[in-house]
Amino acid sequence: MQSDKGIIPLESAIFTFMFNISAFLAAATIYTRYKIVEKKNRTYCFSSPALNLVSFFLGLLGCIGMSIVASFQGLNVTVVHDAGALLAFVCGSIYTLLQSIIFYESCPQWNSLWMCHIRMIISAVCCAAVVLMIVCASLVSTTKLEWDPSEKLSKVLLLRGLHAIMYSSSKWIQKTLVLKFCHRISPCS
């Protein structure tokens, strides 16, 4: 979890500073995109100005959510932190979806159809990830950042730089990773 660094003093300051810079740069990019679409729309009249404006405001709300996440530590002010994260993810995914619709409306004058399809696929994956995040977050009751040595956790294996399998000493819980090829993972001793 990226927000874990928000509770350690030095890392907290660096995390907050960098995340706020990221939110500012995202807002600048969203504003630039809004102005480009507005100018191109005067020439080609391909999209509703209201759609561009709604997209702009949702993008800015997402940036405000990013700033809230950076400013309010996850364990100290959990409700505000989580609300900021929800605002950032939901508004950000809707922003990408609306921008994809604007891309489709500007086709073929401004871009190609295959680029529209690629943007829509990315937007759909983004929206699906947000829905999964909300569902999974609603199933978690508490946030735990530190591992307690008294817990029964025997090994964590690394496979090609990825955390691949976690298993307990009594039973194997094995998951198959699909990278380029399907591999069967054998236990380490």
Backbone as ProteinMPNN parsed JSONL, in Angstrom:
{"seq_chain_A": "MQSDKGIIPLESAIFTFMFNISAFLAAATIYTRYKIVEKKNRTYCFSSPALNLVSFFLGLLGCIGMSIVASFQGLNVTVVHDAGALLAFVCGSIYTLLQSIIFYESCPQWNSLWMCHIRMIISAVCCAAVVLMIVCASLVSTTKLEWDPSEKLSKVLLLRGLHAIMYSSSKWIQKTLVLKFCHRISPCS", "coords_chain_A": {"N_chain_A": [[0.846, -1.172, 0.0], [0.708, 2.134, -0.935], [0.208, 4.289, 0.752], [1.265, 3.584, 3.158], [3.736, 4.683, 3.787], [3.068, 7.12, 4.706], [2.942, 7.323, 7.461], [5.369, 7.304, 8.763], [7.709, 9.574, 10.03], [9.864, 11.064, 8.359], [9.518, 9.878, 5.819], [6.834, 10.397, 5.562], [6.683, 13.176, 5.151], [8.068, 13.421, 2.706], [6.505, 11.763, 1.062], [3.998, 13.134, 1.17], [4.728, 15.61, 0.032], [5.623, 14.845, -2.586], [3.339, 13.558, -3.57], [1.494, 15.643, -3.576], [2.709, 17.295, -5.466], [2.408, 15.625, -7.68], [-0.397, 15.63, -7.858], [-0.806, 18.321, -8.488], [0.526, 18.482, -10.995], [-1.024, 16.676, -12.44], [-3.458, 18.066, -12.43], [-2.689, 20.3, -13.944], [-2.192, 19.051, -16.39], [-4.766, 18.091, -16.978], [-6.141, 20.508, -17.227], [-4.797, 21.567, -19.445], [-5.493, 19.67, -21.395], [-8.274, 20.101, -21.429], [-8.363, 22.735, -22.498], [-7.204, 22.283, -25.019], [-9.067, 20.527, -26.236], [-11.254, 22.234, -26.194], [-10.402, 24.303, -27.957], [-9.919, 22.838, -30.364], [-12.483, 21.936, -30.76], [-13.848, 24.2, -31.526], [-13.06, 24.474, -34.147], [-13.696, 21.981, -35.454], [-16.146, 21.165, -34.366], [-16.969, 18.751, -32.94], [-17.706, 17.713, -30.47], [-19.726, 17.989, -27.509], [-19.532, 20.984, -25.696], [-20.241, 20.919, -23.028], [-19.733, 18.291, -22.196], [-16.957, 18.226, -22.281], [-16.443, 20.151, -20.291], [-17.607, 18.955, -17.989], [-15.976, 16.712, -17.825], [-13.543, 17.998, -17.315], [-13.999, 19.154, -14.737], [-14.482, 16.831, -13.213], [-11.999, 15.607, -13.452], [-10.417, 17.494, -12.072], [-11.566, 17.218, -9.529], [-10.701, 14.644, -8.945], [-7.967, 15.172, -8.69], [-8.004, 16.802, -6.435], [-8.834, 14.868, -4.633], [-6.497, 13.284, -4.666], [-4.733, 15.048, -3.399], [-5.95, 15.185, -0.893], [-5.573, 12.558, 0.005], [-2.796, 12.594, 0.231], [-2.443, 14.506, 2.229], [-3.809, 13.712, 4.562], [-3.145, 11.326, 6.864], [-3.313, 7.788, 6.562], [-3.746, 6.061, 8.826], [-4.248, 7.802, 10.912], [-6.379, 9.589, 10.271], [-8.517, 7.987, 9.073], [-11.07, 7.889, 7.772], [-11.237, 10.304, 6.313], [-8.955, 10.062, 4.716], [-9.561, 7.714, 3.255], [-11.89, 8.605, 1.973], [-10.805, 10.588, 0.335], [-9.178, 8.977, -1.295], [-11.144, 7.434, -2.547], [-12.508, 9.465, -3.918], [-10.453, 10.306, -5.64], [-9.933, 7.951, -7.177], [-12.492, 7.224, -8.255], [-13.418, 9.599, -9.549], [-11.227, 9.953, -11.226], [-11.323, 7.657, -12.863], [-13.8, 7.994, -14.129], [-13.223, 10.34, -15.455], [-11.29, 9.415, -17.335], [-12.953, 7.783, -18.828], [-14.842, 9.629, -19.896], [-13.085, 11.202, -21.399], [-12.348, 9.315, -23.286], [-14.765, 9.021, -24.645], [-14.966, 11.582, -25.754], [-12.781, 11.373, -27.448], [-13.753, 9.423, -29.246], [-15.83, 10.919, -30.418], [-14.358, 12.806, -31.769], [-13.2, 11.484, -33.799], [-12.908, 10.879, -37.291], [-11.401, 13.186, -37.603], [-9.507, 14.147, -35.744], [-8.141, 12.061, -34.552], [-7.277, 8.538, -34.877], [-9.39, 5.631, -35.402], [-8.509, 3.234, -34.205], [-6.934, 4.199, -32.127], [-8.884, 5.324, -30.556], [-10.241, 3.019, -29.761], [-8.229, 1.771, -28.22], [-7.926, 3.642, -26.139], [-10.482, 3.427, -25.006], [-10.485, 0.778, -24.126], [-8.483, 0.903, -22.162], [-9.777, 2.688, -20.427], [-12.014, 1.154, -19.697], [-10.779, -0.986, -18.342], [-9.67, 0.473, -16.252], [-12.006, 1.446, -14.971], [-13.152, -1.007, -14.21], [-11.176, -1.887, -12.442], [-11.446, 0.016, -10.418], [-14.007, -0.581, -9.461], [-13.533, -3.189, -8.481], [-11.65, -2.509, -6.527], [-13.229, -1.036, -4.736], [-15.074, -2.993, -3.928], [-13.344, -4.925, -2.752], [-12.125, -3.341, -0.756], [-14.307, -2.822, 0.838], [-14.638, -5.235, 2.07], [-12.569, -5.474, 3.831], [-11.807, -5.051, 7.189], [-10.021, -3.698, 8.92], [-7.003, -1.732, 8.78], [-3.781, -2.896, 8.473], [-0.445, -2.441, 8.974], [2.043, -3.33, 9.883], [3.904, -6.352, 10.332], [3.329, -8.844, 12.646], [5.47, -10.756, 14.601], [4.452, -12.944, 16.002], [2.5, -14.033, 14.468], [1.385, -16.747, 12.371], [3.247, -17.267, 9.92], [5.086, -18.661, 7.522], [6.742, -18.605, 5.144], [7.617, -16.49, 2.375], [7.677, -16.513, -0.978], [9.648, -15.446, -3.758], [9.141, -14.835, -7.129], [10.685, -14.274, -10.001], [11.066, -11.574, -9.261], [8.567, -10.86, -8.367], [6.142, -10.955, -5.782], [5.078, -14.03, -5.182], [3.963, -16.474, -4.003], [2.347, -17.244, -1.005], [2.555, -19.193, 1.814], [1.409, -21.238, 4.522], [2.717, -23.006, 7.435], [1.316, -25.355, 7.89], [-0.439, -25.946, 5.721], [-0.378, -25.888, 2.172], [-0.947, -23.077, 0.23], [-1.459, -22.462, -2.87], [-0.874, -20.466, -5.678], [-1.271, -19.938, -9.134], [0.708, -18.228, -11.381], [0.325, -16.324, -14.279], [2.476, -15.495, -16.567], [4.212, -15.038, -19.261], [4.093, -17.612, -20.028], [2.447, -20.46, -18.67], [3.439, -21.513, -15.534], [4.294, -24.091, -13.308], [4.603, -23.855, -9.932], [7.081, -24.914, -7.756], [7.538, -26.038, -4.364], [9.73, -24.389, -2.043], [12.469, -25.435, -0.025]], "CA_chain_A": [[0.0, 0.0, 0.0], [1.535, 3.317, -1.043], [-0.04, 5.194, 1.86], [1.97, 3.116, 4.353], [4.848, 5.586, 4.079], [2.509, 8.345, 5.27], [2.929, 7.331, 8.921], [6.732, 7.425, 9.262], [7.942, 11.02, 9.921], [10.558, 11.581, 7.179], [8.833, 9.378, 4.643], [5.549, 11.08, 5.508], [6.878, 14.49, 4.536], [8.431, 13.222, 1.297], [5.316, 11.226, 0.395], [3.024, 14.21, 1.036], [5.251, 16.586, -0.921], [5.623, 14.301, -3.941], [1.971, 13.278, -3.992], [0.88, 16.931, -3.895], [3.265, 17.711, -6.768], [1.731, 14.797, -8.684], [-1.768, 16.131, -7.998], [-0.728, 19.593, -9.212], [0.862, 18.203, -12.396], [-2.212, 16.069, -13.059], [-4.418, 19.155, -12.655], [-2.187, 21.098, -15.074], [-2.416, 18.239, -17.596], [-6.213, 18.067, -17.221], [-6.498, 21.84, -17.727], [-4.258, 21.668, -20.811], [-6.36, 18.83, -22.238], [-9.545, 20.814, -21.554], [-8.195, 23.858, -23.422], [-6.961, 21.742, -26.365], [-10.349, 20.053, -26.765], [-12.087, 23.428, -26.412], [-9.936, 24.974, -29.172], [-10.175, 21.975, -31.518], [-13.929, 21.84, -30.929], [-14.291, 25.391, -32.272], [-12.775, 24.243, -35.561], [-14.349, 20.799, -35.999], [-17.478, 20.986, -33.752], [-17.175, 17.318, -32.821], [-18.138, 17.279, -29.146], [-20.464, 18.948, -26.703], [-18.681, 21.696, -24.734], [-20.622, 20.511, -21.667], [-19.025, 17.045, -21.903], [-15.576, 18.615, -21.991], [-16.443, 20.854, -19.012], [-17.848, 17.962, -16.937], [-14.751, 15.931, -17.747], [-12.549, 18.859, -16.672], [-14.285, 19.27, -13.305], [-14.26, 15.528, -12.588], [-10.544, 15.439, -13.36], [-9.928, 18.323, -10.972], [-11.996, 16.576, -8.276], [-9.766, 13.546, -8.724], [-6.711, 15.76, -8.203], [-8.261, 17.194, -5.049], [-8.792, 13.613, -3.888], [-5.087, 12.92, -4.495], [-4.17, 15.935, -2.383], [-6.51, 14.76, 0.397], [-4.859, 11.332, 0.373], [-1.448, 12.966, 0.648], [-2.436, 15.365, 3.405], [-4.39, 13.064, 5.739], [-2.534, 10.01, 7.004], [-4.255, 6.681, 6.524], [-4.105, 5.503, 10.128], [-4.685, 8.853, 11.83], [-7.681, 10.102, 9.847], [-8.839, 6.954, 8.086], [-12.271, 8.209, 6.995], [-10.908, 11.372, 5.353], [-7.989, 9.485, 3.784], [-10.284, 6.802, 2.358], [-12.787, 9.414, 1.13], [-9.951, 11.196, -0.687], [-8.782, 7.931, -2.239], [-12.333, 7.108, -3.334], [-12.722, 10.602, -4.819], [-9.413, 10.277, -6.67], [-10.092, 6.806, -8.081], [-13.774, 7.258, -8.976], [-13.412, 10.733, -10.492], [-10.19, 9.7, -12.23], [-11.774, 6.668, -13.854], [-14.861, 8.616, -14.935], [-12.525, 11.284, -16.332], [-10.732, 8.688, -18.476], [-14.078, 7.322, -19.649], [-15.36, 10.779, -20.65], [-12.086, 11.568, -22.407], [-12.455, 8.329, -24.363], [-15.957, 9.382, -25.425], [-14.572, 12.751, -26.544], [-11.915, 10.858, -28.506], [-14.614, 8.81, -30.268], [-16.55, 11.969, -31.125], [-13.433, 13.566, -32.615], [-12.701, 10.587, -34.838], [-11.519, 10.711, -37.71], [-10.722, 14.462, -37.832], [-8.44, 14.449, -34.809], [-7.362, 10.862, -34.26], [-7.723, 7.344, -35.593], [-10.347, 4.771, -34.714], [-7.811, 2.265, -33.352], [-6.525, 4.916, -30.917], [-10.107, 5.424, -29.745], [-10.472, 1.702, -29.159], [-7.211, 1.564, -27.183], [-8.287, 4.484, -24.989], [-11.684, 2.887, -24.372], [-10.083, -0.436, -23.41], [-7.798, 1.355, -20.939], [-10.807, 3.252, -19.545], [-12.823, 0.052, -19.167], [-9.954, -1.672, -17.342], [-9.58, 1.389, -15.119], [-13.301, 1.421, -14.268], [-13.289, -2.327, -13.58], [-10.261, -1.919, -11.298], [-12.026, 0.829, -9.342], [-15.108, -1.35, -8.881], [-12.908, -4.243, -7.684], [-11.044, -1.892, -5.361], [-14.297, -0.691, -3.8], [-15.595, -4.247, -3.377], [-12.34, -5.508, -1.852], [-11.945, -2.454, 0.403], [-15.458, -2.948, 1.726], [-14.515, -6.502, 2.789], [-11.497, -5.359, 4.812], [-12.312, -4.328, 8.356], [-9.006, -2.819, 9.489], [-5.769, -1.575, 8.033], [-2.65, -3.37, 9.266], [0.755, -2.131, 8.218], [3.207, -4.034, 10.408], [3.757, -7.787, 10.545], [3.579, -9.262, 14.022], [6.203, -12.033, 14.551], [3.707, -14.047, 16.593], [1.584, -14.588, 13.476], [1.851, -17.975, 11.729], [3.593, -17.046, 8.514], [6.387, -19.309, 7.449], [7.618, -18.211, 4.04], [7.119, -15.75, 1.224], [8.562, -16.796, -2.099], [9.724, -14.459, -4.825], [9.276, -15.44, -8.441], [11.029, -13.258, -10.986], [10.881, -10.239, -8.724], [7.189, -10.646, -7.922], [5.712, -11.766, -4.644], [4.288, -15.004, -5.903], [3.17, -17.428, -3.235], [2.482, -17.221, 0.431], [1.992, -20.424, 2.325], [1.592, -21.454, 5.959], [3.482, -24.219, 7.728], [0.457, -26.543, 7.916], [-1.042, -26.229, 4.411], [0.07, -25.09, 1.026], [-1.928, -22.319, -0.53], [-0.65, -22.21, -4.046], [-1.52, -19.737, -6.765], [-0.547, -20.013, -10.397], [0.896, -16.956, -12.05], [0.41, -16.411, -15.727], [3.311, -14.425, -17.082], [4.066, -15.316, -20.681], [3.721, -19.01, -20.086], [1.985, -20.975, -17.386], [4.475, -22.274, -14.833], [3.889, -24.711, -12.05], [5.574, -23.414, -8.939], [7.394, -25.976, -6.809], [7.846, -25.476, -3.056], [11.128, -24.252, -1.635], [12.695, -26.037, 1.286]], "C_chain_A": [[0.891, 1.234, 0.0], [1.377, 4.253, 0.143], [0.672, 4.776, 3.135], [3.084, 4.061, 4.747], [4.36, 6.894, 4.696], [2.507, 8.391, 6.774], [4.314, 7.475, 9.534], [7.179, 8.867, 9.005], [8.655, 11.509, 8.666], [9.869, 11.146, 5.896], [7.482, 10.062, 4.458], [5.669, 12.424, 4.804], [7.198, 14.372, 3.049], [7.227, 12.728, 0.498], [4.282, 12.326, 0.148], [3.46, 15.211, -0.018], [5.158, 16.07, -2.358], [4.214, 14.02, -4.451], [1.225, 14.567, -4.331], [1.422, 17.496, -5.206], [2.595, 16.916, -7.888], [0.305, 15.275, -8.93], [-1.775, 17.442, -8.78], [-0.426, 19.368, -10.69], [-0.295, 17.541, -13.136], [-3.251, 17.141, -13.358], [-3.982, 20.027, -13.833], [-2.409, 20.357, -16.392], [-3.895, 18.225, -17.966], [-6.683, 19.411, -17.764], [-6.018, 22.013, -19.174], [-5.114, 20.871, -21.785], [-7.706, 19.505, -22.478], [-9.433, 21.941, -22.584], [-7.939, 23.384, -24.857], [-8.268, 21.28, -26.998], [-11.255, 21.238, -27.073], [-11.701, 24.132, -27.715], [-10.214, 24.146, -30.424], [-11.676, 21.876, -31.812], [-14.496, 23.055, -31.663], [-14.11, 25.199, -33.775], [-13.628, 23.123, -36.145], [-15.761, 20.559, -35.481], [-17.833, 19.499, -33.599], [-17.784, 16.883, -31.495], [-18.912, 18.388, -28.45], [-19.505, 19.651, -25.749], [-18.998, 21.302, -23.287], [-19.895, 19.225, -21.266], [-17.571, 17.325, -21.542], [-15.486, 19.293, -20.62], [-16.664, 19.893, -17.838], [-16.596, 17.107, -16.734], [-13.659, 16.709, -17.015], [-12.773, 18.924, -15.16], [-14.101, 17.932, -12.578], [-12.763, 15.229, -12.45], [-9.95, 16.252, -12.227], [-10.345, 17.763, -9.615], [-11.093, 15.391, -7.935], [-8.432, 14.044, -8.183], [-6.858, 16.246, -6.762], [-8.253, 15.958, -4.155], [-7.362, 13.142, -3.655], [-4.434, 13.755, -3.408], [-4.685, 15.59, -0.985], [-5.803, 13.504, 0.891], [-3.467, 11.667, 0.895], [-1.438, 13.689, 1.99], [-2.944, 14.71, 4.68], [-3.889, 11.63, 5.811], [-3.581, 8.92, 7.173], [-4.666, 6.132, 7.872], [-4.626, 6.553, 11.101], [-6.083, 9.359, 11.529], [-8.181, 9.203, 8.719], [-10.012, 7.334, 7.201], [-11.967, 9.263, 5.934], [-9.948, 10.842, 4.293], [-8.691, 8.59, 2.76], [-11.256, 7.543, 1.446], [-12.004, 10.105, 0.019], [-9.52, 10.191, -1.742], [-9.954, 7.55, -3.14], [-12.619, 8.209, -4.35], [-11.71, 10.572, -5.965], [-9.654, 9.157, -7.673], [-11.383, 6.886, -8.899], [-13.784, 8.396, -9.992], [-12.368, 10.537, -11.585], [-10.632, 8.711, -13.291], [-12.908, 7.217, -14.718], [-14.257, 9.628, -15.903], [-11.956, 10.557, -17.558], [-11.827, 8.188, -19.407], [-14.645, 8.463, -20.499], [-14.372, 11.243, -21.715], [-12.092, 10.578, -23.575], [-13.663, 8.608, -25.253], [-15.661, 10.59, -26.307], [-13.669, 12.327, -27.696], [-12.737, 10.23, -29.623], [-15.347, 9.874, -31.078], [-15.651, 12.756, -32.074], [-12.836, 12.736, -33.745], [-13.476, 10.826, -36.138], [-10.767, 12.031, -37.89], [-9.465, 14.633, -36.988], [-7.568, 13.244, -34.484], [-7.976, 9.659, -34.96], [-8.651, 6.495, -34.724], [-9.654, 3.768, -33.79], [-7.324, 2.916, -32.065], [-7.719, 5.095, -29.978], [-10.396, 4.111, -29.036], [-9.487, 1.425, -28.012], [-7.552, 2.378, -25.941], [-9.51, 3.922, -24.268], [-11.373, 1.603, -23.599], [-9.389, -0.062, -22.094], [-8.807, 1.919, -19.942], [-11.663, 2.164, -18.92], [-12.061, -0.73, -18.101], [-9.844, -0.826, -16.081], [-10.872, 1.369, -14.299], [-13.522, 0.084, -13.562], [-12.388, -2.434, -12.354], [-10.808, -1.11, -10.124], [-13.171, 0.084, -8.67], [-14.555, -2.467, -8.0], [-12.274, -3.68, -6.413], [-12.095, -1.576, -4.303], [-14.858, -1.945, -3.137], [-14.608, -4.842, -2.38], [-12.131, -4.654, -0.606], [-13.113, -2.558, 1.365], [-15.413, -4.243, 2.534], [-13.452, -6.465, 3.887], [-11.995, -4.522, 5.981], [-11.299, -3.352, 8.933], [-7.814, -2.74, 8.56], [-4.621, -1.977, 8.939], [-1.392, -3.189, 8.437], [1.969, -2.949, 8.648], [2.902, -5.516, 10.58], [4.147, -8.1, 11.972], [4.277, -10.615, 13.983], [5.44, -13.206, 15.156], [2.707, -14.673, 15.62], [2.217, -15.799, 12.803], [2.069, -17.742, 10.247], [4.984, -17.6, 8.309], [7.276, -18.79, 6.335], [6.872, -17.352, 3.026], [8.129, -15.968, 0.107], [8.533, -15.646, -3.092], [9.92, -15.189, -6.145], [9.481, -14.322, -9.445], [10.709, -11.856, -10.494], [9.48, -9.941, -8.234], [6.93, -11.486, -6.69], [4.705, -12.764, -5.189], [3.396, -15.846, -5.015], [3.394, -17.165, -1.76], [1.856, -18.508, 0.946], [2.27, -20.554, 3.828], [2.301, -22.775, 6.188], [2.614, -25.471, 7.699], [-0.094, -26.912, 6.548], [-0.394, -25.36, 3.349], [-1.127, -24.354, 0.447], [-1.164, -21.84, -1.749], [-1.466, -21.496, -5.112], [-0.644, -19.832, -8.006], [-0.472, -18.626, -11.011], [0.973, -17.183, -13.555], [1.24, -15.221, -16.175], [3.213, -14.513, -18.603], [3.607, -16.736, -20.88], [3.233, -19.434, -18.713], [3.096, -21.82, -16.791], [3.866, -22.903, -13.596], [4.985, -24.402, -11.047], [5.803, -24.532, -7.94], [7.815, -25.364, -5.47], [9.346, -25.412, -2.789], [11.299, -24.905, -0.278], [13.523, -25.117, 2.149]], "O_chain_A": [[1.754, 1.36, 0.868], [2.328, 4.946, 0.506], [0.686, 5.534, 4.105], [3.354, 4.226, 5.936], [5.172, 7.693, 5.162], [2.106, 9.407, 7.343], [4.42, 7.745, 10.731], [7.048, 9.35, 7.88], [8.08, 12.326, 7.948], [9.661, 11.954, 4.991], [7.039, 10.281, 3.33], [4.843, 12.764, 3.957], [6.669, 15.124, 2.231], [6.96, 13.212, -0.603], [3.748, 12.44, -0.955], [2.664, 15.618, -0.864], [4.671, 16.774, -3.242], [3.928, 14.222, -5.631], [0.419, 14.592, -5.261], [0.677, 18.107, -5.973], [2.254, 17.477, -8.93], [-0.15, 15.322, -10.073], [-2.639, 17.659, -9.63], [-1.051, 19.991, -11.549], [-0.521, 17.811, -14.316], [-3.861, 17.128, -14.427], [-4.818, 20.446, -14.633], [-2.772, 20.969, -17.396], [-4.24, 18.336, -19.142], [-7.527, 19.458, -18.66], [-6.744, 22.54, -20.017], [-5.425, 21.347, -22.877], [-8.222, 19.488, -23.595], [-10.302, 22.087, -23.443], [-8.406, 24.013, -25.807], [-8.551, 21.597, -28.153], [-11.944, 21.25, -28.093], [-12.575, 24.515, -28.492], [-10.687, 24.677, -31.429], [-12.084, 21.747, -32.966], [-15.514, 22.946, -32.346], [-14.903, 25.695, -34.574], [-14.22, 23.288, -37.211], [-16.513, 19.81, -36.105], [-18.876, 19.052, -34.076], [-18.328, 15.783, -31.406], [-18.764, 19.569, -28.767], [-18.737, 18.985, -25.056], [-18.122, 21.347, -22.423], [-19.483, 19.086, -20.114], [-17.025, 16.731, -20.612], [-14.547, 19.033, -19.867], [-15.99, 19.999, -16.813], [-16.21, 16.818, -15.602], [-12.935, 16.147, -16.193], [-11.827, 18.765, -14.39], [-13.614, 17.907, -11.447], [-12.324, 14.667, -11.447], [-9.082, 15.77, -11.499], [-9.574, 17.82, -8.657], [-10.764, 15.168, -6.77], [-7.835, 13.407, -7.316], [-5.932, 16.112, -5.962], [-7.724, 15.997, -3.045], [-7.041, 12.652, -2.573], [-3.673, 13.237, -2.591], [-3.945, 15.691, -0.006], [-5.47, 13.403, 2.072], [-3.014, 11.092, 1.884], [-0.525, 13.501, 2.794], [-2.55, 15.112, 5.775], [-4.171, 10.818, 4.93], [-4.598, 9.11, 7.839], [-5.828, 5.767, 8.054], [-5.373, 6.222, 12.022], [-6.888, 9.537, 12.443], [-8.253, 9.616, 7.562], [-9.957, 7.121, 5.99], [-12.391, 9.13, 4.786], [-10.104, 11.137, 3.108], [-8.447, 8.693, 1.558], [-11.433, 7.168, 0.287], [-12.482, 10.2, -1.112], [-9.495, 10.501, -2.933], [-9.785, 7.367, -4.346], [-12.935, 7.926, -5.506], [-12.069, 10.786, -7.122], [-9.589, 9.38, -8.882], [-11.367, 6.642, -10.105], [-14.118, 8.187, -11.159], [-12.594, 10.908, -12.737], [-10.354, 8.895, -14.476], [-12.967, 6.932, -15.914], [-14.719, 9.762, -17.037], [-12.117, 11.024, -18.686], [-11.655, 8.169, -20.626], [-14.899, 8.28, -21.69], [-14.776, 11.633, -22.81], [-11.865, 10.965, -24.721], [-13.592, 8.448, -26.471], [-16.056, 10.623, -27.473], [-13.779, 12.862, -28.799], [-12.47, 10.462, -30.802], [-15.473, 9.745, -32.296], [-16.123, 13.309, -33.067], [-12.055, 13.243, -34.55], [-14.695, 10.97, -36.048], [-9.604, 12.012, -38.291], [-8.473, 15.194, -37.452], [-6.386, 13.396, -34.176], [-9.051, 9.748, -35.554], [-8.69, 6.623, -33.5], [-10.159, 3.482, -32.705], [-7.298, 2.268, -31.019], [-7.577, 5.025, -28.757], [-10.752, 4.093, -27.858], [-9.874, 0.906, -26.965], [-7.478, 1.87, -24.821], [-9.561, 3.943, -23.038], [-11.941, 1.371, -22.532], [-9.675, -0.641, -21.046], [-8.706, 1.657, -18.744], [-12.001, 2.242, -17.738], [-12.63, -1.096, -17.072], [-9.918, -1.349, -14.969], [-10.83, 1.284, -13.072], [-14.024, 0.051, -12.438], [-12.786, -3.006, -11.339], [-10.652, -1.505, -8.968], [-13.296, 0.112, -7.445], [-15.047, -2.678, -6.891], [-12.349, -4.297, -5.351], [-11.881, -1.817, -3.115], [-15.092, -1.961, -1.928], [-14.999, -5.224, -1.276], [-11.975, -5.193, 0.489], [-12.939, -2.402, 2.574], [-16.072, -4.348, 3.568], [-13.437, -7.322, 4.77], [-12.533, -3.43, 5.796], [-11.682, -2.276, 9.393], [-7.64, -3.572, 7.67], [-4.495, -1.461, 10.05], [-1.285, -3.719, 7.331], [2.84, -3.227, 7.824], [1.784, -5.893, 10.93], [5.194, -7.659, 12.445], [3.74, -11.552, 13.391], [5.751, -14.357, 14.85], [2.133, -15.723, 15.91], [3.439, -15.876, 12.677], [1.185, -17.989, 9.426], [5.955, -17.076, 8.857], [8.463, -18.554, 6.562], [5.66, -17.475, 2.85], [9.305, -15.635, 0.251], [7.521, -14.962, -3.243], [10.778, -16.065, -6.254], [8.578, -13.528, -9.708], [10.145, -11.047, -11.231], [9.234, -8.848, -7.725], [7.44, -12.6, -6.568], [3.61, -12.388, -5.608], [2.191, -15.926, -5.25], [4.515, -16.895, -1.331], [0.746, -18.865, 0.551], [3.264, -20.028, 4.328], [2.469, -23.57, 5.264], [3.143, -26.565, 7.499], [-0.206, -28.099, 6.242], [0.07, -24.251, 3.613], [-2.183, -24.941, 0.209], [-0.333, -20.935, -1.67], [-2.6, -21.875, -5.408], [0.584, -19.808, -7.916], [-1.484, -17.938, -11.139], [1.612, -18.123, -14.026], [0.771, -14.083, -16.167], [2.205, -14.093, -19.172], [2.828, -17.032, -21.787], [3.582, -18.816, -17.707], [3.629, -22.72, -17.44], [3.023, -22.305, -12.927], [6.161, -24.665, -11.299], [4.857, -25.046, -7.344], [8.392, -24.277, -5.449], [10.118, -26.257, -3.242], [10.369, -24.923, 0.529], [13.821, -25.449, 3.296]]}, "name": "protein", "num_of_chains": 1, "seq": "MQSDKGIIPLESAIFTFMFNISAFLAAATIYTRYKIVEKKNRTYCFSSPALNLVSFFLGLLGCIGMSIVASFQGLNVTVVHDAGALLAFVCGSIYTLLQSIIFYESCPQWNSLWMCHIRMIISAVCCAAVVLMIVCASLVSTTKLEWDPSEKLSKVLLLRGLHAIMYSSSKWIQKTLVLKFCHRISPCS"}
